[in-house]
């Protein structure tokens, strides 16, 4: 199943909703999972890109969520870098009609796929760029 591509604050929406459904204050939740009130606030507003594993485990345990449910809200730094590289190469290669057709046809699949497939796609784009440099 592909990971959801939500902004990091997507977890904040889930967290705030769960906290409000239980009528918990920031302080009460913070004490329950052994973090600061400020940290909970930052989680809810998107101020924390990737919370610690320990915090995720405590949140999951407290609210009855699976770790996988929480992890899918976050994009790792490597995935983010990979996505940026893909976007840059797609822009650089868009002026070659044959490659642009491939890029446009691949976009829906690449946007909704897993990290390893995106790495493969990035490798293809890099090889297109490399062959473009050696072709007169």
C-alpha positions, -999 to +999 in steps of 0.1 A: +000+000+000+015+034-010+024+058+018+001+088+021+018+119+010+005+142+037+023+172+051+039+165+084+012+185+101-013+159+089-004+140+120-012+171+139-047+171+126-051+135+136-036+141+170-057+173+178-088+155+167-081+125+190-072+148+219-103+168+215-125+137+212-112+127+246-115+162+260-078+163+269-058+194+274-024+198+259-010+195+294-029+163+302-018+146+270+018+158+275+019+143+310+003+111+298+030+104+272+059+121+290+066+151+267+062+188+272+030+207+265+050+227+239+060+196+221+024+184+217+015+219+205+043+218+179+032+183+168-004+195+163+007+226+143+033+209+121+063+223+139+079+189+143+088+172+110+096+138+124+089+131+161+111+106+179+103+069+177+096+069+214+071+097+211+053+079+183+052+046+203+037+064+233+011+082+211+002+050+194-001+032+227-022+060+243-046+063+214-047+027+202-030+035+169-006+013+151+029+026+144+023+021+107-007+044+109+015+071+123+046+065+101+026+070+069+021+107+079+058+114+076+082+116+047+118+108+055+145+132+046+158+108+020+124+105+004+120+142+003+155+146-013+146+119-038+114+137-047+132+170-052+158+153-074+130+138-095+113+171-099+145+189-109+154+162-135+119+162-149+122+199-155+156+197-170+146+169-194+112+182-203+125+199-235+133+165-251+100+154-266+106+117-264+117+119-227+089+143-219+063+118-232+078+092-208+079+117-179+042+127-184+031+091-188+050+081-156+039+109-133+006+094-120+024+061-112+055+077-097+035+101-075+015+072-059+042+046-056+067+033-030+101+047-023+121+019-040+101+024-073+108+062-071+145+054-067+144+033-099+126+061-117+152+086-105+179+063-119+162+062-152+160+100-153+197+102-144+205+079-172+185+100-196+204+130-185+237+112-188+229+101-224+218+136-232+253+150-222+271+125-244+248+129-275+258+157-299 
